[in-house]
Amino acid sequence: MKVELIQPAADVLFDVPDDVHAEIIALITAVAVDPTTKVSDLAAAFGEWCWLVYTRHGDVVVVLDVGCAR
C-alpha cells in the first residue's frame, strides 16, 4: 500500500510533538493496512487526540488533512 500526504497535511505532521506524531503515524498505518477500508470518497480516522481525513484510490491512500486536539 502506498501512502501520499498532500503538502498541508505533511506540514502539520512534521510540526507536532513526538507523541502526537506517533499517534498520527499509527492512524495512517492502520488505514493503510486495513483491507476492509475501500473508500473512494472522503473518510476519517480518529485516535485518542488526533484525526486524519483521507481517501483511497486503488492501492494508494491519500491523506488530505491531519490534526490534533492537544
The first five atom37 places (N, CA, C, CB, O) and aatype in JSON, in Angstrom:
{
  "aatype": [12, 11, 19, 6, 10, 9, 5, 14, 0, 0, 3, 19, 10, 13, 3, 19, 14, 3, 3, 19, 8, 0, 6, 9, 9, 0, 10, 9, 16, 0, 19, 0, 19, 3, 14, 16, 16, 11, 19, 15, 3, 10, 0, 0, 0, 13, 7, 6, 17, 4, 17, 10, 19, 18, 16, 1, 8, 7, 3, 19, 19, 19, 19, 10, 3, 19, 7, 4, 0, 1],
  "atom_mask": [
    [1, 1, 1, 1, 1],
    [1, 1, 1, 1, 1],
    [1, 1, 1, 1, 1],
    [1, 1, 1, 1, 1],
    [1, 1, 1, 1, 1],
    [1, 1, 1, 1, 1],
    [1, 1, 1, 1, 1],
    [1, 1, 1, 1, 1],
    [1, 1, 1, 1, 1],
    [1, 1, 1, 1, 1],
    [1, 1, 1, 1, 1],
    [1, 1, 1, 1, 1],
    [1, 1, 1, 1, 1],
    [1, 1, 1, 1, 1],
    [1, 1, 1, 1, 1],
    [1, 1, 1, 1, 1],
    [1, 1, 1, 1, 1],
    [1, 1, 1, 1, 1],
    [1, 1, 1, 1, 1],
    [1, 1, 1, 1, 1],
    [1, 1, 1, 1, 1],
    [1, 1, 1, 1, 1],
    [1, 1, 1, 1, 1],
    [1, 1, 1, 1, 1],
    [1, 1, 1, 1, 1],
    [1, 1, 1, 1, 1],
    [1, 1, 1, 1, 1],
    [1, 1, 1, 1, 1],
    [1, 1, 1, 1, 1],
    [1, 1, 1, 1, 1],
    [1, 1, 1, 1, 1],
    [1, 1, 1, 1, 1],
    [1, 1, 1, 1, 1],
    [1, 1, 1, 1, 1],
    [1, 1, 1, 1, 1],
    [1, 1, 1, 1, 1],
    [1, 1, 1, 1, 1],
    [1, 1, 1, 1, 1],
    [1, 1, 1, 1, 1],
    [1, 1, 1, 1, 1],
    [1, 1, 1, 1, 1],
    [1, 1, 1, 1, 1],
    [1, 1, 1, 1, 1],
    [1, 1, 1, 1, 1],
    [1, 1, 1, 1, 1],
    [1, 1, 1, 1, 1],
    [1, 1, 1, 0, 1],
    [1, 1, 1, 1, 1],
    [1, 1, 1, 1, 1],
    [1, 1, 1, 1, 1],
    [1, 1, 1, 1, 1],
    [1, 1, 1, 1, 1],
    [1, 1, 1, 1, 1],
    [1, 1, 1, 1, 1],
    [1, 1, 1, 1, 1],
    [1, 1, 1, 1, 1],
    [1, 1, 1, 1, 1],
    [1, 1, 1, 0, 1],
    [1, 1, 1, 1, 1],
    [1, 1, 1, 1, 1],
    [1, 1, 1, 1, 1],
    [1, 1, 1, 1, 1],
    [1, 1, 1, 1, 1],
    [1, 1, 1, 1, 1],
    [1, 1, 1, 1, 1],
    [1, 1, 1, 1, 1],
    [1, 1, 1, 0, 1],
    [1, 1, 1, 1, 1],
    [1, 1, 1, 1, 1],
    [1, 1, 1, 1, 1]
  ],
  "atom_positions": [
    [[0.84, -1.17, 0.0], [0.0, 0.0, 0.0], [0.89, 1.24, 0.0], [-0.96, 0.0, 1.21], [1.84, 1.33, 0.77]],
    [[0.57, 2.16, -0.85], [1.31, 3.43, -0.93], [0.51, 4.5, -0.2], [1.57, 3.84, -2.41], [-0.72, 4.54, -0.31]],
    [[1.18, 5.36, 0.52], [0.54, 6.47, 1.23], [1.11, 7.77, 0.71], [0.75, 6.35, 2.77], [2.33, 7.94, 0.62]],
    [[0.23, 8.68, 0.36], [0.64, 10.02, -0.07], [0.01, 11.05, 0.86], [0.23, 10.29, -1.55], [-1.16, 10.93, 1.21]],
    [[0.77, 12.03, 1.25], [0.27, 13.13, 2.06], [0.31, 14.38, 1.2], [1.09, 13.31, 3.37], [1.33, 14.69, 0.59]],
    [[-0.81, 15.11, 1.16], [-0.73, 16.39, 0.47], [0.1, 17.32, 1.34], [-2.17, 16.99, 0.18], [0.22, 17.09, 2.55]],
    [[0.67, 18.36, 0.76], [1.64, 19.2, 1.45], [1.13, 19.79, 2.77], [2.07, 20.31, 0.55], [1.87, 19.75, 3.75]],
    [[-0.09, 20.34, 2.84], [-0.53, 20.88, 4.14], [-0.58, 19.81, 5.24], [-1.89, 21.52, 3.99], [-0.25, 20.1, 6.39]],
    [[-0.98, 18.59, 4.9], [-1.0, 17.51, 5.89], [0.42, 17.15, 6.31], [-1.73, 16.27, 5.33], [0.67, 16.91, 7.49]],
    [[1.32, 17.1, 5.37], [2.72, 16.8, 5.69], [3.31, 17.89, 6.57], [3.55, 16.65, 4.39], [4.07, 17.6, 7.5]],
    [[2.98, 19.15, 6.31], [3.48, 20.25, 7.12], [3.04, 20.11, 8.57], [2.99, 21.59, 6.56], [3.83, 20.31, 9.49]],
    [[1.77, 19.76, 8.77], [1.25, 19.56, 10.13], [1.96, 18.38, 10.79], [-0.27, 19.34, 10.11], [2.37, 18.47, 11.95]],
    [[2.09, 17.3, 10.07], [2.68, 16.08, 10.62], [4.09, 16.33, 11.15], [2.71, 14.99, 9.57], [4.46, 15.78, 12.18]],
    [[4.86, 17.14, 10.46], [6.24, 17.38, 10.87], [6.4, 18.57, 11.8], [7.09, 17.57, 9.66], [7.51, 18.97, 12.13]],
    [[5.26, 19.15, 12.21], [5.31, 20.32, 13.08], [4.6, 20.07, 14.41], [4.68, 21.52, 12.38], [4.2, 21.02, 15.09]],
    [[4.46, 18.8, 14.79], [3.78, 18.45, 16.04], [4.76, 17.74, 16.97], [2.54, 17.55, 15.77], [5.78, 17.23, 16.52]],
    [[4.45, 17.7, 18.27], [5.32, 16.98, 19.22], [5.42, 15.49, 18.88], [4.8, 17.15, 20.64], [4.56, 14.94, 18.18]],
    [[6.45, 14.84, 19.37], [6.73, 13.44, 19.05], [5.57, 12.5, 19.39], [7.96, 12.98, 19.77], [5.26, 11.61, 18.6]],
    [[4.93, 12.69, 20.55], [3.85, 11.77, 20.93], [2.65, 11.92, 20.0], [3.42, 12.02, 22.37], [1.99, 10.94, 19.67]],
    [[2.37, 13.13, 19.57], [1.28, 13.37, 18.62], [1.66, 12.81, 17.26], [0.97, 14.89, 18.52], [0.83, 12.2, 16.58]],
    [[2.89, 13.01, 16.86], [3.4, 12.49, 15.6], [3.21, 10.97, 15.56], [4.89, 12.86, 15.41], [2.77, 10.42, 14.55]],
    [[3.55, 10.29, 16.65], [3.42, 8.84, 16.72], [1.96, 8.41, 16.59], [4.01, 8.31, 18.04], [1.67, 7.41, 15.94]],
    [[1.04, 9.14, 17.21], [-0.38, 8.8, 17.11], [-0.89, 8.96, 15.68], [-1.22, 9.66, 18.06], [-1.64, 8.12, 15.19]],
    [[-0.49, 10.03, 15.01], [-0.92, 10.25, 13.63], [-0.35, 9.17, 12.71], [-0.48, 11.65, 13.15], [-1.05, 8.66, 11.84]],
    [[0.92, 8.81, 12.91], [1.53, 7.74, 12.11], [0.8, 6.42, 12.34], [3.04, 7.59, 12.46], [0.59, 5.65, 11.41]],
    [[0.4, 6.16, 13.59], [-0.34, 4.93, 13.89], [-1.69, 4.92, 13.16], [-0.56, 4.78, 15.41], [-2.11, 3.88, 12.67]],
    [[-2.36, 6.06, 13.08], [-3.63, 6.15, 12.34], [-3.41, 5.9, 10.85], [-4.28, 7.53, 12.55], [-4.17, 5.16, 10.23]],
    [[-2.38, 6.51, 10.3], [-2.08, 6.31, 8.88], [-1.78, 4.85, 8.61], [-0.89, 7.2, 8.44], [-2.25, 4.28, 7.62]],
    [[-0.99, 4.24, 9.47], [-0.65, 2.82, 9.31], [-1.89, 1.95, 9.37], [0.36, 2.39, 10.37], [-2.05, 1.04, 8.56]],
    [[-2.76, 2.22, 10.33], [-3.98, 1.42, 10.48], [-4.86, 1.52, 9.24], [-4.77, 1.88, 11.71], [-5.4, 0.51, 8.78]],
    [[-4.99, 2.7, 8.7], [-5.8, 2.89, 7.49], [-5.16, 2.19, 6.3], [-5.98, 4.4, 7.18], [-5.85, 1.56, 5.5]],
    [[-3.85, 2.29, 6.19], [-3.14, 1.72, 5.04], [-3.17, 0.2, 5.03], [-1.71, 2.2, 5.03], [-3.22, -0.41, 3.96]],
    [[-3.14, -0.43, 6.19], [-3.07, -1.89, 6.22], [-4.43, -2.56, 6.36], [-2.19, -2.33, 7.35], [-4.53, -3.79, 6.29]],
    [[-5.49, -1.78, 6.57], [-6.83, -2.35, 6.73], [-7.42, -2.7, 5.38], [-7.75, -1.36, 7.49], [-7.79, -1.79, 4.62]],
    [[-7.52, -3.98, 5.04], [-8.02, -4.37, 3.71], [-9.52, -4.13, 3.55], [-7.73, -5.83, 3.47], [-10.02, -4.16, 2.43]],
    [[-10.23, -3.88, 4.63], [-11.68, -3.65, 4.53], [-12.0, -2.2, 4.21], [-12.38, -4.05, 5.82], [-13.15, -1.88, 3.89]],
    [[-11.02, -1.32, 4.3], [-11.23, 0.09, 4.0], [-11.15, 0.3, 2.5], [-10.21, 0.98, 4.75], [-10.05, 0.39, 1.95]],
    [[-12.26, 0.38, 1.86], [-12.31, 0.54, 0.4], [-13.09, 1.8, 0.05], [-12.95, -0.7, -0.28], [-14.07, 1.72, -0.68]],
    [[-12.67, 2.94, 0.54], [-13.4, 4.18, 0.3], [-12.83, 4.91, -0.9], [-13.35, 5.09, 1.53], [-11.61, 4.93, -1.11]],
    [[-13.7, 5.49, -1.68], [-13.23, 6.36, -2.76], [-13.64, 7.8, -2.48], [-13.78, 5.89, -4.13], [-13.15, 8.73, -3.13]],
    [[-14.53, 7.98, -1.51], [-14.9, 9.32, -1.06], [-14.08, 9.65, 0.18], [-16.44, 9.41, -0.76], [-13.2, 8.89, 0.58]],
    [[-14.37, 10.77, 0.78], [-13.66, 11.16, 1.98], [-14.0, 10.22, 3.14], [-13.98, 12.6, 2.36], [-15.14, 9.77, 3.27]],
    [[-13.02, 9.94, 3.95], [-13.21, 9.15, 5.16], [-12.32, 9.76, 6.24], [-12.86, 7.62, 4.92], [-11.42, 10.55, 5.95]],
    [[-12.6, 9.39, 7.48], [-11.8, 9.91, 8.59], [-11.46, 8.78, 9.54], [-12.55, 11.02, 9.32], [-12.18, 7.79, 9.65]],
    [[-10.35, 8.95, 10.23], [-9.94, 8.03, 11.28], [-9.59, 8.88, 12.49], [-8.72, 7.13, 10.82], [-9.0, 9.95, 12.37]],
    [[-9.95, 8.38, 13.66], [-9.76, 9.13, 14.89], [-8.99, 8.32, 15.91], [-11.09, 9.58, 15.46], [-9.25, 7.13, 16.11]],
    [[-8.04, 8.96, 16.55], [-7.32, 8.37, 17.66], [-7.78, 9.01, 18.94], [0.0, 0.0, 0.0], [-8.85, 9.62, 18.99]],
    [[-6.98, 8.88, 19.99], [-7.35, 9.47, 21.27], [-7.38, 10.99, 21.19], [-6.38, 9.02, 22.37], [-8.3, 11.63, 21.7]],
    [[-6.37, 11.58, 20.54], [-6.28, 13.03, 20.42], [-6.21, 13.53, 18.99], [-5.08, 13.51, 21.16], [-6.4, 14.72, 18.74]],
    [[-5.96, 12.65, 18.05], [-5.68, 13.08, 16.67], [-6.67, 12.5, 15.68], [-4.28, 12.69, 16.28], [-7.43, 11.58, 15.99]],
    [[-6.65, 13.05, 14.49], [-7.51, 12.56, 13.42], [-6.8, 12.73, 12.09], [-8.87, 13.3, 13.41], [-5.81, 13.46, 11.97]],
    [[-7.32, 12.04, 11.1], [-6.88, 12.27, 9.74], [-8.06, 12.09, 8.8], [-5.72, 11.33, 9.36], [-8.96, 11.29, 9.05]],
    [[-8.02, 12.83, 7.73], [-9.02, 12.75, 6.67], [-8.29, 12.21, 5.45], [-9.72, 14.15, 6.37], [-7.22, 12.7, 5.09]],
    [[-8.88, 11.21, 4.82], [-8.19, 10.56, 3.72], [-9.18, 10.06, 2.69], [-7.33, 9.4, 4.23], [-10.39, 10.05, 2.91]],
    [[-8.64, 9.65, 1.58], [-9.39, 8.97, 0.55], [-8.5, 7.86, 0.01], [-9.84, 9.95, -0.59], [-7.28, 7.9, 0.19]],
    [[-9.07, 6.9, -0.63], [-8.3, 5.78, -1.16], [-8.61, 5.64, -2.65], [-8.61, 4.45, -0.4], [-9.77, 5.69, -3.06]],
    [[-7.57, 5.47, -3.44], [-7.68, 5.25, -4.88], [-6.87, 4.0, -5.2], [-7.19, 6.5, -5.71], [-5.65, 4.08, -5.38]],
    [[-7.54, 2.87, -5.29], [-6.82, 1.61, -5.55], [-5.89, 1.29, -4.41], [0.0, 0.0, 0.0], [-6.33, 1.13, -3.27]],
    [[-4.59, 1.18, -4.7], [-3.59, 0.86, -3.69], [-2.95, 2.1, -3.06], [-2.51, 0.01, -4.3], [-1.92, 2.0, -2.4]],
    [[-3.56, 3.25, -3.25], [-2.98, 4.49, -2.73], [-3.94, 5.13, -1.73], [-2.66, 5.47, -3.88], [-5.1, 5.39, -2.05]],
    [[-3.44, 5.38, -0.53], [-4.18, 6.14, 0.47], [-3.65, 7.57, 0.39], [-4.01, 5.53, 1.93], [-2.45, 7.8, 0.54]],
    [[-4.54, 8.51, 0.17], [-4.15, 9.91, 0.09], [-4.63, 10.61, 1.36], [-4.74, 10.6, -1.2], [-5.83, 10.72, 1.59]],
    [[-3.69, 11.06, 2.16], [-4.01, 11.77, 3.4], [-4.17, 13.25, 3.06], [-2.91, 11.55, 4.5], [-3.23, 13.91, 2.61]],
    [[-5.38, 13.75, 3.29], [-5.7, 15.12, 2.93], [-5.54, 16.11, 4.09], [-7.12, 15.19, 2.41], [-5.24, 17.28, 3.87]],
    [[-5.75, 15.62, 5.31], [-5.68, 16.51, 6.47], [-5.35, 15.69, 7.7], [-7.01, 17.3, 6.67], [-5.82, 14.55, 7.84]],
    [[-4.56, 16.25, 8.58], [-4.29, 15.66, 9.88], [-4.41, 16.76, 10.92], [-2.87, 14.98, 9.92], [-4.22, 17.94, 10.62]],
    [[-4.72, 16.36, 12.13], [-4.83, 17.35, 13.18], [-4.8, 16.71, 14.55], [0.0, 0.0, 0.0], [-4.84, 15.49, 14.69]],
    [[-4.72, 17.56, 15.55], [-4.64, 17.09, 16.92], [-5.33, 18.09, 17.82], [-3.18, 16.86, 17.35], [-5.25, 19.3, 17.59]],
    [[-6.0, 17.6, 18.84], [-6.71, 18.46, 19.78], [-5.87, 18.87, 20.96], [-7.95, 17.78, 20.26], [-6.37, 19.54, 21.87]],
    [[-4.6, 18.5, 20.98], [-3.73, 18.88, 22.1], [-3.01, 20.15, 21.79], [-2.73, 17.8, 22.43], [-2.23, 20.63, 22.61]]
  ]
}
